[in-house]
Amino acid sequence: MTAVKATNGRPRRGFLARRPLRTRLALVTSAAVALVALGVLGAAYVVIRYELGRQLDLQLKQQAGMAAQQSWGQKTGVLYGECAWLASPACAQIVRADPAAPGQGGLVLPVTGATRKVAAGTLGAYYSDIQLRGHALRMYTTPLRDGRALQVAARSDTVDQGVEQAGLLLGAVGGGGVLLAAGLGYFTSRTALRPVTRLTATAERIAATRDPAHRIELPPYEARRQDEITSLATSFNTMLGELEEAVAAQRRLVADASHELRTPLTALRTNVELLARAERLSPEQRARASGALGRQLREVTGLVNDLIELARDEEPRQLVEPVRLGPLAGRCVADARGHWPEAVFTLDVAAEVTVLGVPARLARLLSNLLDNAAKFSPPGALVEVRLVQENGCAELTVRDHGPGIAEEDLPYVFDRFYRSHQARALPGSGLGLAMARQIARAHGAELTAERAESGGARFRFRFPLPDEG
C-alpha cells in the first residue's frame, strides 16, 4: 500500500481541497467546459481537413474525366505539363503499361510500378501525394483503354494552408472559449454560492452574539429563484425562526417560573422564620404556621413537578403501549370525585377505543382537564365526560357548567402560567392546561378549548386511531 504523506501528523490535502468552494466549483466547471470545447474544436478541425482533402480529390477526378474525353485519340504523352503555378490547370499525362513503348519521353509526373499496373489493368485507380519542383501535389492515377493510365496532379499546398489557417482560427476560438468559460464559471459559482456566504456570515454572527434573531437577507431576485441554494437559505431562516421562538419560550418559562416561585418561597421563608421562634407562639399559632408551611411546600413541590413535566419534549418510545381510553377515563373520574367532592362528575362511554400511548401521561392529561373543570364549577354543578368514536378518531370531551372562557382568553388558555381574571383568586400555577396540550401533541393528538352552547367550557381531546389495514 502507498503511504500518504503527512505534515505534523496531518495528511496533506490536494490543491483543490485547500481552495474555497467557489474556486473549486469554478475550476471544475471551467475544466469541463474547456474539455467539451476542445473536443468539439478538435472534431471540427478533423472534419475541415477531411472535407478540404475530399474536395481536392473530387476536383482531380473531374479533371481526369475531362482529360480522358479530350485525349481520346492520343495514345501517350503529356497533356498539360505546367502545374507549378497555383492558377495553372492540373498536370495530366498518359502512360503506357510497357515502359519501352514510344511517346513516353518528357513526362512531367513521376511514373512508378504502380502506375504501370494501373495501365495494365491489374491495379485500380488510386490517389498519392508527390513532390514536384519543390511543391506538394496531389496526384490521381486512373486506368484507360488499350493498356494506358491517366495521371492528373494539382497543387495541394493550398489545402494544407487552409487546414493550417482553420487550425489556428479554431485554436484561437478555443483559447478564448476557455477563458470565457473560466470567467463565466467563476461568476456563476460566485453568484450561486452567495446565499451560502451569507449563511456562513449569519452563523458566525449568531455564534458570536448568541442571538438567533439574525436572518439571511435574500434580495428579491434571489428570493424568487426556486433552486437548492435558495431553498437552503430559506430553510435556514425557518430554522432560525424556530430557534428564536424556542429561546424566547425558554426565557419566558424561566421568567414566569421565577415570578411564580417568588411568592410561595417568600411565604415559606416567613413561616420558617416564624417557626424558628416557636417558643414565643401559642399552640394554635404554631399549628396554623405548620399547616401553612405544609400547604406551601406542597404548592412549590407541585409547581416544580409541573415544570419538570413541561421540560419533557416527547414521550419515551419504550413506554408506549395500547391504552383503553374507557377504563382510563373511569379511573380518572373516580379519582376526581375524591379530590373534588362538591362537584358532580358523569361519564358516558359511547365507544370503546384503544390507542397507543403512555398510560400515566394520558391519565395526567385527563386529570388536569377534570381539575380545571371542577375548579371553575360552582358547588353541585355537573362536570360531563364523554368518549365517542367518529371519523377515524377517538374524541374525549370534558365540559363544565361554570362561567366559561371569555373570548379574549380563548387564544391563551394553553399558554404557560396564563391565568384569566376569574382564576387569579383560585389555587393553581397556570401550568395544567399547558401540560395537557404538550402531552396531547407528544401523542400526535389535538386538544382544543371552546365555549359551550349553554354556558361553561368544553375541552375536546381528539386522538387519531391507527388504520386497521
C-alpha positions as CSV (number, residue, x, y, z in Angstrom):
1,M,0.0,0.0,0.0
2,T,1.1,3.5,-0.8
3,A,1.7,5.6,2.3
4,V,0.0,9.0,2.5
5,K,2.5,11.8,3.1
6,A,1.7,13.8,6.2
7,T,2.9,17.1,7.7
8,N,2.8,17.4,11.5
9,G,0.6,14.3,11.8
10,R,-2.0,15.6,9.3
11,P,-2.4,14.1,5.8
12,R,-1.6,16.5,3.0
13,R,-4.6,17.8,1.1
14,G,-4.6,18.3,-2.6
15,F,-4.6,21.7,-4.3
16,L,-8.3,21.7,-4.9
17,A,-9.0,20.6,-1.3
18,R,-7.3,23.7,0.0
19,R,-9.3,26.1,-2.2
20,P,-12.6,27.8,-1.4
21,L,-15.7,26.1,-2.6
22,R,-16.4,28.8,-5.2
23,T,-12.9,28.4,-6.6
24,R,-13.2,24.6,-6.8
25,L,-16.6,24.9,-8.5
26,A,-15.3,27.5,-11.0
27,L,-12.2,25.3,-11.8
28,V,-14.3,22.2,-12.2
29,T,-16.8,24.0,-14.3
30,S,-14.2,25.7,-16.5
31,A,-12.3,22.4,-16.9
32,A,-15.5,20.6,-18.0
33,V,-16.4,23.3,-20.5
34,A,-12.8,23.5,-21.8
35,L,-12.7,19.8,-22.4
36,V,-16.0,19.9,-24.2
37,A,-14.9,22.9,-26.3
38,L,-11.6,21.4,-27.1
39,G,-13.2,18.2,-28.1
40,V,-15.7,20.0,-30.4
41,L,-12.9,22.1,-31.9
42,G,-10.7,19.1,-32.5
43,A,-13.6,17.3,-34.2
44,A,-14.2,20.4,-36.3
45,Y,-10.5,20.5,-37.3
46,V,-10.6,16.9,-38.4
47,V,-13.8,17.4,-40.4
48,I,-12.5,20.5,-42.1
49,R,-9.2,18.8,-43.0
50,Y,-11.2,15.8,-44.4
51,E,-13.6,17.9,-46.4
52,L,-10.8,20.1,-48.0
53,G,-8.9,16.9,-49.0
54,R,-12.1,15.3,-50.3
55,Q,-12.9,18.4,-52.4
56,L,-9.4,18.3,-53.9
57,D,-9.8,14.6,-54.7
58,L,-13.2,15.2,-56.4
59,Q,-11.6,18.1,-58.4
60,L,-8.8,15.8,-59.6
61,K,-11.4,13.1,-60.5
62,Q,-13.4,15.5,-62.5
63,Q,-10.4,16.8,-64.3
64,A,-9.3,13.3,-65.1
65,G,-12.7,12.6,-66.7
66,M,-12.4,15.7,-68.8
67,A,-8.8,14.9,-69.8
68,A,-9.8,11.4,-70.8
69,Q,-12.5,12.7,-73.1
70,Q,-10.3,15.4,-74.7
71,S,-7.4,12.9,-75.2
72,W,-9.4,10.0,-76.6
73,G,-7.3,9.7,-79.7
74,Q,-4.0,10.5,-78.2
75,K,-2.0,7.3,-77.3
76,T,0.5,8.6,-74.8
77,G,2.4,11.7,-73.6
78,V,1.9,14.9,-71.7
79,L,-1.5,16.6,-72.0
80,Y,-0.8,19.6,-69.6
81,G,2.7,20.0,-68.5
82,E,2.8,23.1,-66.3
83,C,1.3,22.7,-62.8
84,A,3.8,24.5,-60.6
85,W,1.6,27.6,-60.5
86,L,-1.5,27.8,-58.3
87,A,-3.5,29.3,-61.1
88,S,-2.5,26.7,-63.7
89,P,-4.7,23.7,-64.6
90,A,-3.8,20.3,-63.3
91,C,-0.9,18.5,-64.9
92,A,-2.0,15.5,-67.0
93,Q,-0.2,12.7,-68.9
94,I,-1.0,9.3,-70.4
95,V,1.4,6.4,-69.5
96,R,1.7,3.1,-71.3
97,A,1.9,-0.2,-69.4
98,D,5.1,-1.0,-71.3
99,P,8.0,1.2,-70.4
100,A,9.6,0.7,-73.8
101,A,6.5,1.9,-75.7
102,P,7.1,5.0,-77.9
103,G,5.9,8.5,-76.9
104,Q,6.8,8.4,-73.3
105,G,9.6,10.9,-73.3
106,G,9.5,14.2,-71.4
107,L,6.8,13.0,-68.9
108,V,6.4,15.6,-66.1
109,L,4.8,13.4,-63.4
110,P,6.7,10.5,-61.7
111,V,5.9,7.1,-63.1
112,T,6.1,4.1,-60.7
113,G,5.5,0.4,-60.9
114,A,2.0,1.1,-59.5
115,T,1.3,3.4,-62.4
116,R,2.3,0.6,-64.9
117,K,0.0,-1.8,-63.1
118,V,-2.9,0.6,-63.4
119,A,-2.2,0.9,-67.1
120,A,-2.0,-2.9,-67.4
121,G,-5.4,-3.2,-65.6
122,T,-4.0,-5.2,-62.6
123,L,-4.5,-2.3,-60.1
124,G,-7.4,0.1,-59.7
125,A,-7.4,3.9,-59.5
126,Y,-5.6,5.5,-56.5
127,Y,-4.5,8.8,-55.0
128,S,-1.0,9.7,-54.0
129,D,1.0,12.7,-52.6
130,I,4.1,13.7,-54.6
131,Q,6.7,16.5,-54.7
132,L,7.4,18.3,-57.9
133,R,9.9,21.3,-58.2
134,G,9.7,21.9,-54.5
135,H,5.9,21.9,-54.4
136,A,3.5,19.4,-52.9
137,L,1.0,17.9,-55.3
138,R,-1.9,15.5,-55.1
139,M,-2.0,13.0,-57.9
140,Y,-4.8,10.8,-59.2
141,T,-4.0,7.8,-61.4
142,T,-6.8,6.0,-63.2
143,P,-6.8,3.3,-66.0
144,L,-7.8,4.0,-69.7
145,R,-8.4,1.6,-72.6
146,D,-5.7,-0.1,-74.6
147,G,-3.2,-0.6,-71.7
148,R,-2.9,3.1,-70.8
149,A,-3.2,5.0,-67.5
150,L,-4.1,8.7,-67.0
151,Q,-2.2,10.7,-64.3
152,V,-3.7,14.0,-63.1
153,A,-2.0,16.2,-60.4
154,A,-2.7,19.6,-58.8
155,R,-1.0,21.7,-56.1
156,S,-2.1,20.6,-52.6
157,D,-0.4,23.2,-50.6
158,T,-3.5,25.4,-50.8
159,V,-5.3,22.7,-49.0
160,D,-2.6,22.5,-46.4
161,Q,-2.6,26.2,-45.9
162,G,-6.4,26.2,-45.5
163,V,-6.2,23.4,-42.9
164,E,-3.4,25.3,-41.1
165,Q,-5.4,28.5,-41.1
166,A,-8.5,26.7,-39.9
167,G,-6.4,25.1,-37.1
168,L,-5.1,28.5,-36.0
169,L,-8.5,30.0,-36.0
170,L,-10.1,27.1,-34.1
171,G,-7.2,27.3,-31.6
172,A,-7.8,31.0,-31.0
173,V,-11.5,30.4,-30.7
174,G,-10.8,27.5,-28.3
175,G,-8.5,29.6,-26.1
176,G,-11.0,32.4,-26.0
177,G,-13.7,30.0,-25.2
178,V,-11.7,28.5,-22.3
179,L,-11.0,32.0,-20.9
180,L,-14.7,32.9,-21.3
181,A,-15.7,29.6,-19.6
182,A,-13.3,30.3,-16.7
183,G,-14.8,33.8,-16.2
184,L,-18.4,32.6,-16.5
185,G,-17.7,29.7,-14.2
186,Y,-16.3,31.9,-11.6
187,F,-19.1,34.4,-11.9
188,T,-21.7,31.6,-11.8
189,S,-20.2,29.9,-8.8
190,R,-19.9,33.3,-7.0
191,T,-23.5,34.1,-7.8
192,A,-24.8,30.7,-7.0
193,L,-23.0,30.4,-3.7
194,R,-23.7,34.0,-2.5
195,P,-26.6,32.7,-0.2
196,V,-24.1,30.2,1.3
197,T,-21.7,33.0,2.0
198,R,-24.5,34.9,3.7
199,L,-25.4,31.7,5.6
200,T,-21.9,31.4,6.9
201,A,-21.7,35.0,7.9
202,T,-25.1,34.7,9.7
203,A,-24.0,31.5,11.5
204,E,-20.8,33.3,12.6
205,R,-22.7,36.3,13.9
206,I,-25.1,34.0,15.8
207,A,-22.2,32.2,17.3
208,A,-20.5,35.4,18.3
209,T,-23.6,37.2,19.7
210,R,-25.7,34.1,20.8
211,D,-28.7,36.0,19.3
212,P,-30.9,33.8,16.9
213,A,-32.7,36.9,15.7
214,H,-30.4,37.3,12.8
215,R,-31.6,36.1,9.3
216,I,-30.0,35.5,5.9
217,E,-31.1,38.5,3.8
218,L,-32.1,37.5,0.3
219,P,-32.6,40.1,-2.4
220,P,-35.9,39.9,-4.2
221,Y,-34.4,38.5,-7.4
222,E,-32.7,35.7,-5.4
223,A,-35.8,35.0,-3.2
224,R,-37.8,34.4,-6.4
225,R,-35.5,31.7,-7.6
226,Q,-36.5,28.1,-6.8
227,D,-33.1,26.4,-6.6
228,E,-31.4,24.3,-4.0
229,I,-29.2,27.1,-2.6
230,T,-32.2,29.5,-2.1
231,S,-34.2,26.6,-0.5
232,L,-31.2,26.0,1.8
233,A,-31.2,29.7,2.8
234,T,-35.0,29.7,3.3
235,S,-34.8,26.6,5.4
236,F,-32.0,28.0,7.5
237,N,-34.1,31.2,8.1
238,T,-37.0,28.9,9.1
239,M,-34.8,27.0,11.5
240,L,-33.6,30.3,13.0
241,G,-37.1,31.4,13.5
242,E,-38.0,28.2,15.3
243,L,-34.8,28.5,17.4
244,E,-35.6,32.1,18.3
245,E,-39.1,31.0,19.4
246,A,-37.6,28.2,21.4
247,V,-35.1,30.5,23.1
248,A,-37.9,33.1,23.7
249,A,-40.1,30.4,25.2
250,Q,-37.3,29.2,27.4
251,R,-36.7,32.7,28.6
252,R,-40.4,33.2,29.3
253,L,-40.6,30.0,31.1
254,V,-37.6,30.9,33.3
255,A,-39.0,34.4,34.0
256,D,-42.5,33.1,34.7
257,A,-41.3,30.3,36.9
258,S,-39.1,32.7,38.9
259,H,-42.1,35.0,39.2
260,E,-44.5,32.2,40.3
261,L,-41.9,30.8,42.7
262,R,-41.2,34.1,44.3
263,T,-44.5,34.4,46.3
264,P,-44.6,30.8,47.7
265,L,-40.9,30.9,48.5
266,T,-41.4,34.2,50.4
267,A,-44.3,32.7,52.3
268,L,-42.2,29.7,53.1
269,R,-39.4,31.8,54.4
270,T,-41.8,33.8,56.5
271,N,-43.3,30.7,58.1
272,V,-39.9,29.1,58.6
273,E,-38.7,32.2,60.4
274,L,-41.9,32.2,62.4
275,L,-41.5,28.6,63.4
276,A,-37.9,29.3,64.4
277,R,-39.3,31.4,67.2
278,A,-41.8,28.7,68.2
279,E,-41.3,29.3,71.9
280,R,-43.0,32.7,71.5
281,L,-46.0,31.3,69.8
282,S,-49.1,29.7,71.3
283,P,-50.0,26.2,70.3
284,E,-52.8,27.4,67.9
285,Q,-50.3,29.8,66.2
286,R,-47.7,27.0,65.8
287,A,-50.4,24.7,64.3
288,R,-51.5,27.4,61.8
289,A,-47.9,28.1,60.8
290,S,-47.2,24.4,60.4
291,G,-50.3,23.9,58.3
292,A,-49.5,26.9,56.1
293,L,-45.9,25.6,55.7
294,G,-47.1,22.2,54.6
295,R,-49.5,23.7,52.1
296,Q,-46.9,26.0,50.7
297,L,-44.4,23.1,50.4
298,R,-47.0,21.0,48.5
299,E,-47.7,24.0,46.3
300,V,-44.0,24.6,45.5
301,T,-43.4,20.8,45.0
302,G,-46.4,20.7,42.6
303,L,-45.1,23.7,40.7
304,V,-41.6,22.2,40.4
305,N,-43.0,18.9,39.2
306,D,-45.1,20.6,36.6
307,L,-42.1,22.5,35.3
308,I,-40.2,19.2,35.1
309,E,-43.1,17.7,33.1
310,L,-43.2,20.7,30.8
311,A,-39.4,20.3,30.1
312,R,-40.1,16.9,28.5
313,D,-40.5,17.3,24.7
314,E,-41.8,13.9,23.8
315,E,-42.8,10.5,25.2
316,P,-40.2,7.7,25.6
317,R,-41.0,5.3,22.8
318,Q,-40.3,2.3,25.0
319,L,-43.2,3.3,27.3
320,V,-45.8,3.5,24.6
321,E,-48.4,0.7,24.8
322,P,-52.1,0.1,23.9
323,V,-54.3,2.0,26.2
324,R,-58.1,1.6,26.6
325,L,-59.5,5.0,27.0
326,G,-62.8,4.0,28.6
327,P,-61.3,2.3,31.7
328,L,-58.6,5.1,31.9
329,A,-61.3,7.8,31.9
330,G,-63.3,5.8,34.5
331,R,-60.3,5.7,36.9
332,C,-59.5,9.4,36.4
333,V,-63.2,10.4,37.0
334,A,-63.2,8.2,40.2
335,D,-60.0,10.0,41.5
336,A,-61.5,13.4,40.6
337,R,-64.6,12.6,42.7
338,G,-62.4,12.0,45.7
339,H,-60.4,15.3,45.2
340,W,-63.5,17.4,44.4
341,P,-66.4,16.2,46.5
342,E,-68.5,19.3,45.8
343,A,-68.6,18.6,42.0
344,V,-70.8,16.0,40.3
345,F,-68.9,14.0,37.7
346,T,-70.7,12.0,35.0
347,L,-69.0,9.6,32.5
348,D,-70.6,8.5,29.2
349,V,-68.5,5.9,27.2
350,A,-70.3,5.7,23.8
351,A,-67.5,3.7,22.2
352,E,-64.7,1.5,23.5
353,V,-61.5,2.5,21.7
354,T,-57.8,1.6,22.2
355,V,-55.0,3.9,21.4
356,L,-51.2,3.8,21.5
357,G,-49.7,6.0,24.3
358,V,-48.2,6.2,27.8
359,P,-51.0,5.5,30.3
360,A,-49.5,7.6,33.1
361,R,-49.2,10.6,30.8
362,L,-52.7,10.3,29.3
363,A,-54.1,10.0,32.8
364,R,-52.2,13.2,33.8
365,L,-53.8,15.0,30.8
366,L,-57.3,13.9,31.7
367,S,-56.8,14.6,35.4
368,N,-55.6,18.2,34.5
369,L,-58.8,18.7,32.4
370,L,-61.0,17.4,35.3
371,D,-59.3,19.5,37.9
372,N,-59.6,22.6,35.7
373,A,-63.4,21.9,35.1
374,A,-64.0,21.2,38.8
375,K,-62.1,24.3,39.9
376,F,-64.3,26.6,37.8
377,S,-67.6,24.8,38.6
378,P,-69.9,26.1,41.3
379,P,-70.8,23.6,44.1
380,G,-73.1,20.9,42.9
381,A,-72.6,21.6,39.2
382,L,-72.1,18.9,36.6
383,V,-68.7,18.0,35.0
384,E,-69.6,15.9,32.0
385,V,-67.0,13.5,30.5
386,R,-67.9,11.7,27.2
387,L,-66.0,9.3,25.0
388,V,-67.1,8.8,21.3
389,Q,-65.5,7.5,18.1
390,E,-66.2,9.2,14.8
391,N,-64.3,9.9,11.5
392,G,-61.4,7.6,12.4
393,C,-60.7,9.5,15.7
394,A,-61.5,8.9,19.4
395,E,-62.9,12.1,20.9
396,L,-63.0,12.6,24.7
397,T,-64.7,15.8,25.8
398,V,-64.7,17.4,29.3
399,R,-67.4,20.0,29.8
400,D,-68.2,22.1,32.9
401,H,-71.1,24.4,33.7
402,G,-69.0,27.3,35.2
403,P,-68.6,30.8,33.9
404,G,-66.9,29.6,30.7
405,I,-63.9,31.0,28.9
406,A,-64.0,34.7,27.8
407,E,-63.4,35.3,24.1
408,E,-60.3,37.3,24.8
409,D,-58.9,34.4,26.9
410,L,-59.5,31.6,24.4
411,P,-56.2,32.1,22.4
412,Y,-54.1,31.9,25.6
413,V,-55.7,29.2,27.8
414,F,-52.9,26.8,26.9
415,D,-50.1,29.2,27.5
416,R,-47.8,28.6,30.4
417,F,-48.6,30.5,33.6
418,Y,-51.6,32.2,31.9
419,R,-54.4,32.8,34.3
420,S,-57.6,34.6,33.4
421,H,-59.2,37.2,35.7
422,Q,-61.6,34.7,37.1
423,A,-58.7,32.3,38.0
424,R,-56.5,34.8,39.8
425,A,-58.1,34.0,43.2
426,L,-58.2,30.2,42.6
427,P,-55.4,27.8,43.5
428,G,-53.1,26.6,40.8
429,S,-50.0,27.6,38.9
430,G,-51.3,28.1,35.4
431,L,-49.4,25.1,34.1
432,G,-52.1,22.4,34.0
433,L,-53.6,23.1,30.6
434,A,-50.2,23.9,29.0
435,M,-49.0,20.5,30.2
436,A,-52.2,18.8,28.9
437,R,-51.6,20.3,25.4
438,Q,-48.0,19.2,25.5
439,I,-49.0,15.6,26.3
440,A,-51.6,15.7,23.5
441,R,-49.1,16.8,21.0
442,A,-46.5,14.3,22.1
443,H,-49.1,11.6,21.3
444,G,-50.0,13.1,17.9
445,A,-53.4,14.2,19.2
446,E,-55.2,17.6,19.3
447,L,-56.5,19.4,22.4
448,T,-58.8,22.4,21.9
449,A,-60.9,24.6,24.1
450,E,-64.3,26.3,23.3
451,R,-67.3,27.9,24.9
452,A,-70.2,25.5,25.4
453,E,-73.6,26.4,23.8
454,S,-75.5,26.8,27.1
455,G,-72.6,28.1,29.2
456,G,-69.4,26.7,30.6
457,A,-66.3,25.5,28.9
458,R,-65.7,22.4,26.7
459,F,-62.3,20.8,26.1
460,R,-62.0,18.3,23.2
461,F,-59.2,15.7,23.1
462,R,-59.1,14.1,19.6
463,F,-56.9,11.1,19.2
464,P,-56.3,9.6,15.7
465,L,-56.9,5.9,15.6
466,P,-54.5,3.6,13.7
467,D,-55.6,2.1,10.4
468,E,-57.0,-1.4,10.8
469,G,-55.5,-2.4,7.5
